[in-house]
Amino acid sequence: MRSPDDLSKSIEVELLIDTGAMYTLLTSNMLEELGVKPTRWIKLRLADGKNVEKPWVKLVSS
């Protein structure tokens, strides 16, 4: 995974992507390593029905 802001920053990660999901969750450590800062907070409902508020960033695949 590469930082959208600084292409010299990258990390190697193994991810399981749900093609039907609207979002993919990453750890805060991953984002810190990439130097990516959240742009806003969003409310999410988890599979167990629990509501949470999490930081949001937009990453684009290439």
Secondary structure, 3 states (H helix, E strand, C coil): CECCCCCCCECCCCCCCCCCCCCCCCCHHHHHHHCCCCCEEEEEECCCCCEEEEEECCCCCC
